[in-house]
Amino acid sequence: MVEPNESALNSAKKFLSFENKIGESFVDTLTNFKANKKYDTIFTSHTNYYWASDEQGYKRQLDKLISLLDKGGRLIILTLPKESDHYNIMLHQVYPTFNYSEYITNYYKSKGFKVKIIRFKMRMFVGDMLSNGKFYEINNFYKFIHNVDSFPSKNESLQFLQKIKKHQKEGYLDFKDELIIVSN
């Protein structure tokens, strides 16, 4: 595991060790990580949003991940496609479009790698937010979706609620996770 925040790394190891064999862990960023070996499998789960702030830096991270794989190894990235309700309900675009699963898929295909996509239906219940008339849940959900620490203004809360109402189906939002599997 590679994680720049030591506290987060220790928390992840503790949480994951119940059902998983935890190998080596490194307090580092993907950019600075220097592996002393190649890996059979590399897995990332919704971390691709934080790899780089510009497209060229992002491409370097995608290349770095592949460079860490052993011959015959697999890179597995769990992330969101652009049509996910996660993005549809945002008031403010938080992540650049090069973070979307389609960009990652097309990038690796253009480099000649085999890419397989498995789509998961990940639904989130929002019916309680639609029916209770209170903004506490809406405001916290806004913070989660927009990856911010501050609460929205009353006007933003109302706009956010309208977007949720527009995109929900039977009280649920569909986040449509995609598992991207890249191999040689």
C-alpha positions in Angstrom: 0.0 0.0 0.0 1.2 3.5 -0.9 -0.3 6.4 1.0 1.3 9.8 1.8 -0.6 10.2 5.1 0.9 7.9 7.7 -2.2 8.1 9.9 -4.5 7.2 7.0 -2.1 4.3 6.0 -2.2 2.9 9.5 -6.0 3.2 9.6 -6.3 1.4 6.2 -4.0 -1.4 7.3 -6.0 -1.9 10.5 -9.3 -1.8 8.6 -8.3 -4.1 5.8 -6.3 -6.6 7.7 -9.4 -8.4 9.0 -10.0 -10.0 5.6 -6.8 -9.3 3.6 -3.2 -10.2 3.8 -1.5 -6.8 3.9 2.0 -6.8 2.4 4.4 -3.9 2.4 3.2 -0.4 3.0 4.9 2.9 2.1 4.3 6.4 3.4 4.8 8.0 0.0 3.0 9.5 -3.0 2.6 7.6 -6.2 4.7 10.3 -7.9 7.7 9.8 -5.5 7.3 6.1 -4.9 10.3 4.1 -6.0 9.6 0.4 -6.1 12.4 -2.1 -5.5 10.4 -4.8 -7.3 7.6 -5.3 -9.8 4.1 -6.4 -8.8 1.6 -9.0 -10.1 -1.4 -6.9 -9.2 -1.9 -3.2 -8.5 -5.3 -2.1 -7.2 -6.6 1.4 -6.7 -10.1 2.3 -5.4 -11.3 5.8 -6.1 -7.9 7.3 -5.6 -7.3 8.4 -9.2 -9.0 11.8 -8.5 -6.0 12.9 -6.5 -3.0 11.7 -8.6 -2.4 14.9 -10.5 -4.0 18.3 -11.0 -3.1 18.5 -14.7 -3.5 16.1 -17.6 0.2 15.7 -18.3 0.9 14.8 -14.7 -2.1 12.4 -14.8 -0.6 10.6 -17.8 2.7 10.3 -16.0 0.8 8.6 -13.1 -0.9 6.2 -15.5 2.4 5.3 -17.1 4.0 4.9 -13.6 1.4 2.4 -12.5 2.0 0.3 -15.6 5.7 0.5 -15.1 5.3 -1.1 -11.6 3.7 -4.2 -13.1 5.5 -7.5 -13.6 5.2 -9.1 -17.0 1.7 -10.5 -17.2 0.6 -8.4 -14.3 -2.7 -6.6 -14.0 -3.6 -3.0 -13.0 -7.1 -2.7 -11.5 -8.7 0.7 -11.1 -12.1 1.2 -9.5 -13.5 4.6 -10.4 -16.6 6.4 -11.8 -17.7 6.9 -15.5 -18.7 10.3 -16.6 -22.5 9.5 -16.6 -22.4 8.5 -12.9 -25.0 10.3 -10.9 -22.1 11.4 -8.6 -21.1 13.8 -11.4 -24.7 14.5 -12.5 -25.7 16.0 -9.2 -22.6 18.2 -8.7 -23.2 22.0 -8.7 -19.5 22.6 -9.2 -17.2 20.4 -11.3 -14.7 19.1 -8.8 -12.6 16.7 -10.9 -11.2 17.2 -14.4 -12.6 15.0 -17.1 -9.3 13.1 -17.3 -10.3 11.4 -14.1 -13.3 9.7 -15.6 -13.0 6.0 -16.4 -13.4 6.6 -20.1 -10.2 8.6 -20.2 -8.2 6.0 -18.4 -9.6 3.2 -20.6 -8.9 5.1 -23.8 -5.4 6.1 -22.6 -4.4 2.5 -22.0 -6.0 1.2 -25.2 -4.1 3.8 -27.2 -0.9 2.4 -25.6 -1.7 -1.1 -26.8 -2.8 -2.6 -23.5 -5.8 -5.0 -23.1 -8.5 -3.3 -21.2 -11.6 -5.0 -19.7 -14.3 -3.0 -18.0 -16.7 -4.4 -15.4 -19.6 -2.1 -14.5 -21.1 -2.3 -11.0 -24.4 -0.9 -10.0 -23.7 1.1 -6.9 -26.8 2.8 -5.7 -27.1 5.3 -2.9 -30.4 5.8 -1.0 -31.3 9.5 -0.9 -35.1 9.1 -0.3 -34.7 10.3 3.3 -33.2 13.6 2.1 -36.0 14.1 -0.4 -38.8 13.6 2.2 -37.6 15.1 5.5 -37.5 18.8 4.6 -34.3 19.3 6.6 -31.0 20.4 5.2 -28.6 18.7 7.6 -28.4 15.5 5.4 -28.4 17.5 2.1 -25.5 19.7 3.4 -23.4 16.8 4.5 -24.1 14.9 1.3 -23.1 18.1 -0.6 -19.7 18.1 1.3 -19.2 14.4 0.4 -20.0 14.8 -3.3 -18.0 18.0 -3.8 -15.1 16.9 -1.6 -15.2 20.0 0.6 -15.1 20.8 4.3 -17.6 23.7 4.3 -21.3 23.6 4.1 -23.1 25.1 1.0 -25.1 28.3 1.1 -28.9 28.0 1.4 -29.2 28.7 -2.4 -26.6 26.0 -3.2 -28.4 23.5 -0.9 -31.7 24.1 -2.8 -30.0 23.8 -6.2 -28.3 20.6 -5.0 -31.6 19.2 -3.8 -33.2 19.9 -7.2 -30.5 18.1 -9.0 -30.9 15.1 -6.6 -34.6 15.1 -7.3 -34.0 15.3 -11.0 -31.6 12.3 -11.2 -32.9 10.0 -8.4 -35.0 7.0 -9.4 -37.3 5.6 -6.7 -35.2 7.4 -4.0 -31.8 6.1 -5.3 -28.9 7.6 -7.2 -26.9 5.4 -9.4 -23.1 5.9 -9.1 -22.2 3.1 -11.7 -18.7 2.2 -10.5 -16.4 0.8 -13.2 -13.6 -1.7 -12.6 -10.9 -1.2 -15.2 -8.6 -4.1 -15.6 -5.4 -3.4 -17.7 -3.0 -6.0 -18.8 -0.4 -6.7 -21.6 
